[in-house]
Amino acid sequence: MAPLNESLATTIDVIETKPIAVPKLKPRLQENCFNLSQGILRAKHSSPILSDVPQNLTFTPFATPSSTDAPFQTILRVQANAHKGGFLGFTKDSPSELLTNSLGRFEDREFLSVFRFKMWWSTAWVGKSGSDLQAETQWVMLKVPEIDSYVAIIPIIEGSFRAALNPGENGNVLISVESGSTQVKESSFKAIAYVHVCDNPYNLMREAFSALRVHMNTFKLLEEKRLPTIVDKFGWCTWDACYLTVDPATIWTGVKEFEDGGVCPKFVIIDDGWQSISFDGGEPGKDAENLVLGGEQMTARLHSFKECKKFRNYKGGSFIESDASHFDPHKPKMIIYKATERIQAIIEKQKLVREFGEHDLPELDEKIKKFSEELNAMFDGEQESLVSEDVSGSGMEAFTRDLRSRFKNLDGIYVWHALCGAWNGVRPETLTHLESKVVPFDISPCLDASMTDLAVDRIVEAGIGLVHPSKAHEFYDSMHSYLASVGVTGAKIDVFQTLESVAEEHGGRVELAKTYYDGLTKSMVKNFNGTEIIASMQQCNEFFFLATKQISIGRVGDDFWWQDPHGDPQGVYWLQGLHMIHCSYNSLWMGQMIQPDWDMFQSDHVCAEYHAASRAISGGPVYLSDHLGEGSHNFELIKKLAFFDGTVPRCIHYALPTRDSLFKNPLFDKESILKIFNFNK
């Protein structure tokens, strides 16, 4: 098997490159492997790949564009394989913002695909017919045993339109092409999907995405980019540990517990809960308080780039002597459990109102009131003023300085933010220079078949406070330059796919994304070393084709779920297997452009060893989200993953499913076993 992509980080220092003229080499004339005639698409004279191809569908052999900023070796590699691929296009009678066309049909041919099961997340699917595909399929790989090869069909971007595959009747494969704006219409496409053939499924993905990199010139391959410094380090993320209750004492105590156990993190991620956010109808510049669980904050908007009151109140030197000994490490978990009781009572009431029309529910009302009072009492006194004789400042800057001073091993401090600032963007009344406006969140009809999602529901409820595209660069630079000035070294950015639903007045989803991602890229280069961004909730082809010129690492799975959201004890086990499916199969395509990040997990979880084994060979960073307090850490397991100095022994590539797992469905078929592999020296 040919080697997988290797990062050229040791030899490539220049991040921004200019287009170069493609070398005019004397080509070896090779007949293109694909042939479309009489309604049949074949590869290497195989049996039909697609039959009953409509007359309005066209095939154009791959040709290297006249200029590109791709590395010379990539260009040569793509030119050598140019005969293996080409583009599909089609023409309709009238222009529209959303067009659907058949690519033809296939049946009785095994395939592996990846589709979006939620707006933010994608996963694998297998079948034998075009009708077996799922909606919003991002690519499909067909097994072609008669020529001992594999064929990929990859919907891409052309002009202001992006494409995805969908199932049709009688084995048909449909391609849906949309702009995301009723003001942007088109009727003809020459290269809206790419097809490629290869005798090795791993090389197939590498060759296909290399060709698209040269053709589109809007993204870069992983091998062209430097990786973030955290990739070889052990870290801790605050999310599952304390959710929105995160504060300086929580972080300090968390890092100290790891140090006391013999493995101090080299980086921390301060997840959601540190920002200055407020709700519509409330005082614009006043922070929302006493938020606990994910979901409560999803209709709030950013009102300041500075940290919220919990962090602003930190006084320099406050914890240096005391080591935050006043803090009860069990308190975050107690607050989370109490907030969970409250939200479950609210959900129970909503269900009764919805199903039976019951509104007079005094017992439930009393229970909700009781839980609310108990929760508020747990917050009382928590924000006591921190006193210190140190006069060296306050807020996030003083906290990050003290944290590094106390924990010498700690290098990276990341913070969380949403692509649009907060979950619901920016408050127009506060950051007025950004010309933000609350716009409706209009979900594409192409996502009608996707799973329901709390975040989507909450964002639809409130709309997005969208910074005007002309201010996107200023938006990111203002936020990131402030963060860098107070000791933050990077960001975990969530909710990437919001842009597709707020593009009506801004030239459509592709053009809006281009503008935002350009601003993000420039800020990343200026403020975060060009590398220190983790992308999340981004698993759609637009992100990979438009946002990855600079971003070199991102999540390849849904969130790690430490408990079943419906309270099913057996569901916990199923969710861990699901996580592995997401990460391993998504890495087949995402790994061409970003270093796969398999997400955090908890070392005391019932499936902790299962997760640890996968992270050990994932090739990505290893970080935990352990709760605080005695019994929350399995240091025997942690020390198998990380050295005492916080570094990790990382594999040289990224983990992938083995060849005999590619066309299987280990999650549902009750027969297959998922096997993943990596390389090491």
C-alpha positions in Angstrom: 0.0 0.0 0.0 1.3 3.4 -0.9 2.1 5.7 2.1 -0.6 8.1 3.2 -0.2 11.9 3.3 2.8 13.1 5.3 2.9 16.7 6.6 5.7 18.7 5.0 5.8 20.9 8.0 9.5 20.5 8.3 10.2 21.8 4.8 7.5 24.3 4.2 7.7 27.6 6.1 5.8 29.9 3.8 2.1 29.8 4.4 0.9 32.3 1.8 1.9 31.5 -1.7 1.2 33.2 -5.0 -0.2 31.5 -8.1 2.5 30.1 -10.4 2.3 29.3 -14.1 1.8 25.6 -14.6 4.9 24.1 -16.2 4.4 23.2 -19.8 5.7 19.7 -19.8 5.5 17.4 -22.8 2.5 15.3 -21.8 2.2 11.6 -22.1 -0.9 11.2 -24.2 -3.1 8.8 -22.4 -6.7 8.1 -23.2 -9.0 9.2 -20.4 -10.2 6.3 -18.3 -13.8 7.5 -18.4 -16.1 7.4 -21.4 -19.7 8.8 -21.5 -21.7 7.6 -24.5 -25.2 6.4 -25.3 -26.3 7.1 -21.7 -23.6 5.0 -20.0 -20.6 6.2 -18.0 -17.7 3.6 -18.0 -14.3 3.6 -16.4 -11.5 1.6 -18.1 -14.0 -0.2 -20.2 -15.7 -1.6 -17.1 -19.3 -2.5 -16.8 -21.4 0.6 -16.5 -20.6 2.9 -13.6 -23.7 4.8 -14.2 -26.4 3.9 -16.7 -29.5 5.7 -18.0 -27.4 8.9 -17.9 -29.6 11.8 -19.0 -28.8 13.6 -22.2 -28.2 16.9 -20.5 -25.3 15.5 -18.5 -21.8 16.1 -19.8 -18.3 14.7 -19.1 -15.2 16.8 -19.4 -11.7 15.2 -19.0 -9.5 16.7 -16.3 -7.2 19.4 -17.5 -4.7 21.3 -15.4 -5.7 25.0 -15.1 -3.4 27.7 -16.4 -2.3 28.9 -13.0 -2.4 27.6 -9.5 -0.6 28.2 -6.2 -0.2 24.4 -5.6 3.3 23.1 -4.9 5.3 22.0 -8.0 5.4 18.4 -6.8 1.6 18.4 -6.4 1.1 19.7 -9.9 3.3 17.0 -11.3 1.5 14.3 -9.4 -1.9 15.6 -10.6 -0.7 15.9 -14.2 0.5 12.3 -14.1 -3.0 11.1 -13.0 -5.0 13.5 -15.1 -6.2 10.7 -17.4 -7.9 9.1 -14.4 -10.5 11.8 -13.8 -12.9 14.3 -15.1 -15.9 16.5 -14.4 -19.7 16.1 -14.7 -21.9 19.0 -15.6 -25.5 19.6 -16.7 -27.8 22.2 -18.2 -31.4 23.0 -17.3 -33.9 25.0 -19.3 -34.3 27.7 -16.7 -32.1 29.2 -14.0 -32.8 28.6 -10.3 -31.2 28.9 -6.9 -31.7 25.2 -6.3 -31.4 22.6 -9.1 -31.6 18.8 -9.1 -30.4 16.5 -11.9 -29.9 12.8 -12.2 -26.3 11.6 -12.8 -27.6 8.2 -13.9 -28.3 5.1 -12.0 -26.4 2.2 -10.5 -27.5 -1.0 -8.8 -25.8 -4.1 -7.4 -22.5 -2.3 -6.9 -21.1 -1.9 -3.4 -20.4 1.7 -2.3 -19.0 3.6 0.7 -20.2 7.2 1.2 -20.2 10.0 3.7 -23.3 12.1 4.3 -24.4 14.9 6.6 -26.7 13.5 9.2 -27.0 16.9 10.9 -26.2 20.4 9.7 -22.8 20.2 11.4 -21.8 16.5 11.3 -21.3 13.8 8.8 -20.8 10.0 8.9 -20.4 6.9 6.8 -23.0 4.9 4.9 -22.9 1.8 2.7 -25.2 0.2 0.1 -25.5 -1.3 -3.3 -27.7 1.1 -5.3 -28.1 4.8 -6.0 -31.4 4.6 -4.1 -29.4 3.5 -1.0 -27.6 6.8 -0.7 -28.5 9.2 2.1 -29.5 12.9 1.5 -26.6 15.4 1.5 -24.0 12.8 0.5 -20.6 14.5 0.3 -18.9 11.8 -1.7 -19.4 8.2 -2.8 -16.8 5.5 -3.5 -17.9 2.6 -5.8 -16.2 -0.8 -5.8 -15.5 -1.9 -9.4 -14.2 -5.4 -9.1 -14.3 -6.2 -12.9 -11.3 -3.9 -13.3 -10.0 -4.3 -9.8 -10.5 -0.6 -9.1 -12.6 2.0 -7.3 -14.4 5.1 -8.5 -15.1 8.2 -6.5 -17.9 10.7 -7.3 -17.4 13.9 -5.5 -19.9 16.8 -5.7 -18.0 20.1 -5.6 -18.3 23.9 -5.9 -18.7 25.8 -9.2 -19.1 29.5 -9.2 -21.5 30.5 -6.5 -23.1 27.0 -6.2 -22.2 24.0 -4.1 -23.4 20.5 -4.7 -24.3 17.3 -2.8 -25.6 13.9 -3.8 -29.0 12.5 -3.0 -30.9 9.2 -3.5 -33.3 8.9 -6.4 -35.8 6.2 -7.4 -34.8 3.1 -9.3 -31.1 3.4 -8.4 -30.7 7.0 -9.6 -28.1 9.2 -8.1 -29.3 12.8 -7.9 -27.1 15.8 -7.6 -28.6 18.9 -5.9 -26.9 22.2 -6.6 -27.8 25.3 -4.6 -26.6 28.9 -4.1 -28.4 29.6 -0.8 -30.0 32.8 -2.1 -33.0 33.4 -4.2 -31.1 36.3 -5.8 -28.4 34.0 -7.2 -29.6 31.7 -10.0 -28.0 29.6 -12.7 -29.0 26.9 -15.2 -25.7 25.5 -16.5 -22.7 23.8 -14.9 -19.6 22.4 -16.6 -17.8 21.0 -13.5 -20.1 20.5 -10.5 -18.9 17.0 -9.7 -15.6 15.2 -10.1 -15.1 11.5 -10.9 -11.8 9.6 -10.4 -10.7 6.0 -10.8 -7.8 4.2 -9.0 -6.8 0.6 -8.1 -6.2 1.6 -4.5 -9.0 3.1 -2.3 -6.6 5.2 -0.2 -4.7 6.5 -3.2 -8.1 7.2 -4.8 -8.9 9.7 -2.2 -5.5 11.3 -2.3 -5.4 11.6 -6.1 -8.9 12.9 -6.3 -8.5 15.6 -3.7 -5.1 16.5 -5.1 -6.8 17.1 -8.5 -9.5 19.2 -6.9 -6.9 21.2 -5.0 -5.2 22.1 -8.3 -8.5 22.6 -10.2 -10.3 24.7 -7.6 -7.3 26.5 -6.0 -9.5 27.5 -3.0 -8.0 25.2 -0.4 -4.7 23.4 0.5 -3.9 19.9 1.2 -2.7 18.8 4.7 0.7 18.0 3.3 1.2 21.7 2.4 0.5 23.1 5.9 2.1 23.3 9.3 0.3 21.6 12.1 -0.6 23.4 15.4 1.8 23.0 18.3 -0.8 21.2 20.4 -0.9 18.2 18.1 2.0 16.5 19.9 0.8 17.4 23.4 -1.5 16.2 26.1 -4.3 18.6 27.0 -7.5 19.2 29.0 -10.7 20.8 27.8 -13.2 22.3 30.3 -16.4 21.4 28.5 -17.6 18.1 29.9 -15.9 19.0 33.2 -18.0 22.0 34.0 -19.9 23.2 30.9 -20.9 26.9 31.1 -19.9 27.2 34.8 -16.2 27.4 33.8 -14.2 30.1 35.7 -10.6 30.7 36.8 -10.9 28.5 39.9 -12.2 25.6 37.9 -9.4 25.8 35.4 -6.7 26.2 38.0 -8.0 23.3 40.0 -8.3 21.1 37.0 -4.7 21.6 35.8 -3.5 21.1 39.4 -5.3 17.8 39.7 -3.5 16.5 36.6 -0.1 17.8 37.9 -0.7 16.1 41.3 -1.4 12.9 39.4 1.9 13.0 37.5 0.9 14.3 34.1 0.5 18.1 33.7 -1.3 19.2 30.5 0.7 21.1 27.9 -2.4 22.9 26.8 -5.9 23.7 28.0 -9.0 24.6 26.1 -11.3 27.1 27.9 -14.5 26.0 26.2 -17.9 27.8 26.0 -18.7 29.9 29.1 -15.9 32.5 29.2 -17.5 35.0 26.7 -19.5 38.2 27.3 -22.9 37.2 26.0 -26.4 38.5 26.6 -29.9 37.8 25.5 -32.2 39.9 23.3 -34.5 41.9 25.6 -31.9 42.1 28.3 -29.5 44.9 29.0 -27.2 44.8 26.0 -23.9 45.2 27.9 -24.7 43.0 30.9 -23.5 39.4 31.0 -26.0 36.6 31.1 -25.4 34.8 34.5 -25.8 31.4 36.1 -25.8 29.5 32.8 -24.9 25.8 33.2 -25.9 23.4 30.4 -25.3 23.5 26.7 -28.4 24.8 25.1 -29.1 27.6 27.6 -26.7 29.9 25.8 -27.7 29.1 22.3 -30.0 32.1 21.8 -27.4 34.6 23.3 -25.2 37.0 21.4 -21.8 38.4 21.9 -21.7 41.9 23.3 -18.0 42.4 23.9 -14.7 40.8 22.8 -13.5 40.8 26.4 -14.0 38.0 28.9 -17.2 37.9 31.0 -17.4 39.0 34.6 -16.3 35.6 36.1 -12.9 36.1 34.4 -12.8 40.0 34.6 -13.0 39.7 38.4 -9.8 37.7 38.6 -7.1 39.6 40.4 -3.4 39.0 39.5 -1.7 36.7 42.0 -5.0 35.5 43.6 -4.2 31.8 43.3 -0.4 31.8 43.3 -0.2 31.3 47.1 -3.5 29.5 47.8 -3.5 27.3 44.7 -7.3 28.0 44.6 -7.6 25.9 47.8 -10.9 27.6 48.6 -12.6 26.0 45.6 -14.7 22.8 46.0 -13.8 20.6 43.0 -17.1 18.7 43.3 -19.2 21.9 43.0 -19.3 22.0 39.1 -20.6 18.4 39.0 -23.2 19.2 41.7 -24.4 22.3 39.8 -24.6 20.3 36.6 -26.7 17.6 38.2 -29.0 20.2 39.7 -29.4 22.0 36.4 -30.1 18.7 34.7 -32.9 17.9 37.2 -34.4 21.4 36.5 -34.2 21.0 32.7 -35.7 17.5 32.9 -38.7 18.8 34.8 -39.1 21.6 32.2 -39.0 19.1 29.4 -41.6 16.9 31.2 -43.9 19.9 31.5 -43.4 20.9 27.8 -44.2 17.3 26.8 -47.5 17.3 28.8 -48.5 20.6 27.3 -47.7 19.5 23.8 -49.3 16.1 23.9 -52.3 16.6 26.2 -52.8 20.4 26.3 -52.3 20.4 30.0 -51.3 23.8 31.3 -52.4 23.6 35.0 -49.5 21.5 36.4 -48.9 22.8 39.9 -46.7 19.9 41.0 -44.3 20.3 38.1 -44.4 24.1 38.5 -43.4 23.7 42.1 -40.7 21.2 41.3 -39.2 23.6 38.7 -39.4 26.5 41.1 -37.7 24.4 43.8 -34.9 23.3 41.5 -34.4 26.9 40.3 -34.1 28.2 43.8 -31.6 25.4 44.8 -29.5 26.1 41.7 -29.4 29.9 42.4 -28.4 29.2 46.0 -25.4 27.1 44.7 -24.3 30.2 42.7 -24.7 32.6 45.6 -21.3 33.8 46.9 -19.5 32.0 44.1 -18.4 35.3 42.6 -16.8 36.7 45.7 -14.1 39.3 45.1 -10.7 37.8 44.8 -8.2 39.7 46.9 -4.4 39.9 46.2 -1.5 42.0 47.2 -0.2 41.6 43.7 -0.9 44.8 41.7 -0.1 43.3 38.3 -3.5 43.5 36.7 -6.7 41.6 36.5 -8.9 39.7 34.2 -7.9 37.1 31.6 -4.4 38.5 31.0 -3.6 38.2 34.7 -5.1 34.8 34.9 -3.2 33.3 31.9 0.0 34.8 33.2 -0.5 33.3 36.7 -1.5 30.0 35.2 1.7 29.7 33.2 3.7 31.0 36.2 2.4 28.3 38.5 2.3 25.5 36.0 5.6 25.7 34.1 4.7 22.8 31.8 1.6 24.7 30.3 2.2 26.2 26.9 -1.1 26.5 25.0 -4.2 28.3 26.2 -7.1 28.1 23.7 -10.5 29.6 24.0 -13.8 28.6 22.4 -15.9 30.8 20.1 -18.5 30.3 17.4 -17.8 31.2 13.8 -20.2 34.2 14.1 -18.9 35.2 17.6 -21.4 33.5 19.9 -24.0 30.8 19.0 -26.4 33.6 17.8 -23.8 35.9 16.5 -23.2 39.5 17.7 -25.6 42.0 19.4 -26.0 44.8 16.9 -26.6 47.4 19.8 -23.1 46.9 21.2 -20.4 46.2 18.6 -21.8 48.7 16.3 -18.7 49.2 14.1 -19.2 45.7 12.8 -22.6 46.6 11.2 -24.2 43.4 12.4 -27.8 42.7 11.7 -30.1 39.9 13.0 -31.1 37.8 10.0 -33.4 34.7 9.8 -31.7 31.3 9.9 -33.2 29.7 6.8 -32.4 26.0 6.6 -31.8 24.6 3.2 -34.5 22.1 2.0 -31.6 19.8 1.2 -31.4 19.2 4.9 -35.0 18.2 5.4 -34.0 14.6 5.9 -31.3 15.3 8.5 -31.7 14.6 12.2 -33.2 17.2 14.5 -30.7 19.2 16.5 -31.0 21.3 19.6 -28.5 23.9 18.3 -30.3 24.3 15.0 -33.6 24.7 16.7 -32.3 27.4 19.1 -30.6 29.3 16.4 -33.7 29.2 14.2 -35.6 30.6 17.2 -33.4 33.7 17.5 -31.7 34.2 14.2 -28.1 35.1 13.7 -26.6 38.5 14.6 -24.5 38.5 11.4 -21.5 40.8 11.1 -21.6 42.4 7.7 -19.3 40.5 5.3 -17.3 43.6 4.5 -16.4 43.7 8.2 -15.5 40.0 8.6 -11.8 40.6 8.6 -12.1 43.4 11.1 -14.4 41.2 13.2 -11.9 38.3 13.5 -8.8 40.5 13.8 -10.4 42.6 16.6 -11.4 39.5 18.6 -8.2 37.5 18.0 -5.8 40.4 18.5 -7.5 41.0 21.9 -7.2 37.4 22.9 -3.6 37.2 21.8 -2.8 40.3 23.9 -4.2 38.6 27.0 -2.2 35.4 26.6 -4.5 33.2 24.6 -2.6 31.2 21.9 -5.4 29.8 19.8 -9.1 29.1 19.4 -11.5 26.2 19.0 -14.1 27.5 16.6 -17.5 25.9 16.5 -20.7 26.2 14.5 -19.0 26.7 11.1 -22.0 25.8 9.0 -24.2 28.7 10.1 -23.2 30.7 7.0 -25.1 28.5 4.6 -28.4 29.6 6.3 -27.9 33.4 6.5 -26.7 34.1 2.9 -29.8 35.4 1.2 -28.7 39.1 1.1 -25.0 38.4 0.6 -24.5 36.6 -2.7 -25.3 33.1 -1.5 -23.6 30.6 0.8 -20.5 30.2 -1.3 -19.7 33.9 -1.6 -20.5 34.6 2.0 -18.3 31.7 3.1 -15.4 32.9 0.9 -15.5 36.4 2.5 -15.7 35.1 6.1 -13.0 32.5 5.6 -10.7 35.0 4.0 -11.1 37.2 7.0 -10.6 34.3 9.4 -7.5 33.1 7.5 -5.8 36.5 7.7 -6.5 36.9 11.4 -5.2 33.4 12.0 -1.9 34.2 10.3 -1.6 37.5 12.2 -2.7 36.5 15.7 -2.4 32.7 16.1 0.9 31.7 14.4 -1.0 30.7 11.3 -1.8 27.3 12.8 -3.6 27.5 16.2 -7.2 27.0 15.2 -9.2 23.8 15.8 -12.3 23.7 13.5 -15.5 22.0 14.8 -19.1 21.6 13.6 -17.7 22.0 10.1 -18.3 18.7 8.3 -19.6 19.9 5.0 -17.8 20.2 1.7 -17.9 24.0 1.7 -15.7 24.2 4.7 -13.1 21.8 3.2 -13.1 23.5 -0.2 -13.1 27.1 1.0 -11.8 27.3 4.6 -8.7 25.1 4.6 -6.0 27.3 3.0 -4.7 27.8 6.5 -6.7 25.6 9.0 -4.8 22.4 9.4 -6.7 20.5 12.1 -10.3 19.8 12.8 -12.8 17.5 14.3 -13.7 14.4 12.4 -16.5 13.2 14.6 -19.5 14.3 16.5 -19.0 15.3 20.2 -17.9 12.7 22.7 -21.0 11.9 24.7 -20.1 10.8 28.2 -23.7 9.9 28.9 -26.7 9.1 26.8 -28.8 12.3 26.3 -32.0 10.2 26.7 -30.8 8.5 29.9 -30.4 5.1 28.4 -27.5 3.2 30.1 -27.0 0.9 27.1 -27.1 4.0 24.8 -23.8 5.1 26.3 -22.1 2.1 24.8 -23.6 2.5 21.4 -22.6 6.2 21.3 -19.0 5.3 21.8 -19.0 3.0 18.8 -20.8 5.6 16.8 -18.0 8.1 17.6 -15.3 5.7 16.2 -17.3 5.2 13.0 -17.6 9.0 12.5 -13.9 9.6 13.1 -12.4 6.7 11.1 -14.5 7.0 7.9 -14.5 10.8 7.9 -10.7 10.8 8.0 -10.7 9.2 4.5 -11.6 12.6 3.0 -11.1 15.1 5.7 -7.6 13.9 6.3 -6.6 15.1 2.8 -7.0 18.6 4.0 -6.8 18.7 7.9 -5.2 16.6 10.6 -8.1 14.6 12.1 -8.9 15.4 15.7 -10.9 12.6 17.4 -12.1 14.9 20.2 -11.7 14.7 24.0 -12.9 11.9 26.2 -12.9 11.2 30.0 -10.3 8.9 31.5 -12.8 7.5 34.1 -15.5 6.8 31.6 -16.9 3.2 31.3 -15.4 3.1 27.7 -12.3 5.1 28.5 -9.8 2.3 27.4 -11.7 2.0 24.2 -11.3 5.7 23.5 -7.7 5.8 24.7 -6.7 3.1 22.3 -8.2 5.0 19.4 -6.6 8.3 20.4 -3.2 6.5 20.8 -3.2 5.6 17.1 -5.3 8.5 15.8 -2.3 10.6 14.8 -4.0 13.7 16.4 -3.9 15.4 19.7 -4.8 13.6 22.9 -6.9 15.6 25.3 -9.4 14.9 28.1 -12.5 16.5 29.6 -12.4 14.8 33.0 -14.6 16.1 35.7 -12.9 17.5 38.8 -12.6 15.9 42.2 -11.3 12.7 43.7 -12.0 9.6 41.5 -12.5 11.6 38.3 -9.1 10.7 36.7 -7.6 7.3 35.7 -3.9 8.2 35.9 -2.8 4.6 35.2 -4.6 5.0 31.8 -3.5 8.6 31.2 0.2 7.6 31.7 -0.2 5.1 28.9 -1.1 7.9 26.6 1.1 10.8 27.7 4.6 11.3 29.1 5.1 13.0 32.4 6.1 16.2 30.6 2.8 16.4 28.7 4.0 15.2 25.3 2.4 12.3 23.5 4.0 9.6 21.3 2.1 10.4 18.1 1.8 8.2 15.0 3.2 9.7 11.8 0.0 9.6 9.8 -3.7 9.6 10.7 -5.8 6.5 11.5 -8.1 5.0 8.8 -10.4 2.0 8.5 -8.6 -1.0 7.1 -9.4 -2.1 3.5 -11.7 -4.9 4.6 -13.7 -2.5 6.7 -14.3 0.0 3.9 -17.6 -1.3 2.5 -19.0 -2.6 5.8 -21.4 -1.0 8.3 -20.1 -2.1 11.7 -22.6 0.1 13.5 -25.7 -1.7 12.1 -25.0 -4.9 10.3 -24.2 -6.9 13.5 -21.5 -8.8 11.7 -18.6 -6.5 11.0 -15.9 -5.3 13.3 -14.4 -1.9 12.7 -10.6 -2.1 12.3 -8.4 1.0 12.1 -4.7 1.3 11.4 -1.9 3.8 11.3 1.9 3.9 10.7 4.7 4.5 13.0 8.5 4.5 13.0 
